Amino acid sequence: MSKTHTTTALPPPSPRLLRIAAGSVGLACLVLGLKVAAWWLTGSVALFADAMESIVNVAAAAAAFFALRLSAEPADDEHPYGHAKAEYFSAVLEGALIIVAALVILHAAYGAWRAPQVPSQPGFGLAVSAIATIANAGWAWLLFRTARRGRSPALLADARHLVSDVITSAGVLVGVGLVALTGLLWLDPLLAGATALNILWSGGRLVRESVGGLMDEAVPPEQLSRIRAVVGAEAEGAIEAHDLRTRHAGRLTFIEFHLVVPGQLSVAEAHGICDRIEAGLKAEVEGAVITIHVEPEDKAKRQGVPVL
């Protein structure tokens, strides 16, 4: 006979995560307004590209907020493992939106390259854009801290895109300033094109990472080694652990393996070993959801994780 011992608690995202996600939507709208104003003041296609990226920020921030709200829903009959993977969908959506925005920017940059225009009121426009960039930089720092502590793929994707936006905006500010000072009008569409390529690169990376989560990608090798070490150290009384598998789902890390115990061991004793292993794994891996399949000693494979 075998027995499956499972930890089913699925912790929802904290209220702080939801507040930060809601704040991201508000800030993204404010920054979008500032960058549209900077483009309207100057007519610069590079600043237009910067504003287009901010439209993506608004959509992505809203998607992240609703994904976090959905992931907070408890497990039910139709979703017995919870709704944590909802966060990955917002990250995939953000990547797709970035790619669309990049293509629109490239089209505008091509038009400006063929018919360049002198930016008007560059001083006011650059000042407004600089304020928006500083606000984005501060919020990106907060998002990184919150996303890593809360293990939120949606907020982490938002933070990475904001960092990319800040770097792009800083380059655009310098470039448009040079256009105004030197009169080299071809710099404006060139900067817009470079912005679009940078957006495409960051969007592709986001899509790749999010698809990895949707495809049940395993934990990194370093974390897997730590998991194996904990199982081996805490499984005193068992014989071995084998067929260890892991996967990420949003803020959760699913850990599953077979634990071989002596045939004469009672159910209560086997249960006690499982409890000890679970406690060790939860201390090592935040948000761990653990399934242990207990087997008698004739199922031993003499491979996998030896018990210390």
Beta strands, then each sheet from edge to edge (+ up, - down):
strand 1: 3-6
strand 2: 240-249
strand 3: 252-261
strand 4: 288-296
strand 5: 305-306
sheet 1: 1+ 4- 3- 2+ 5-
end
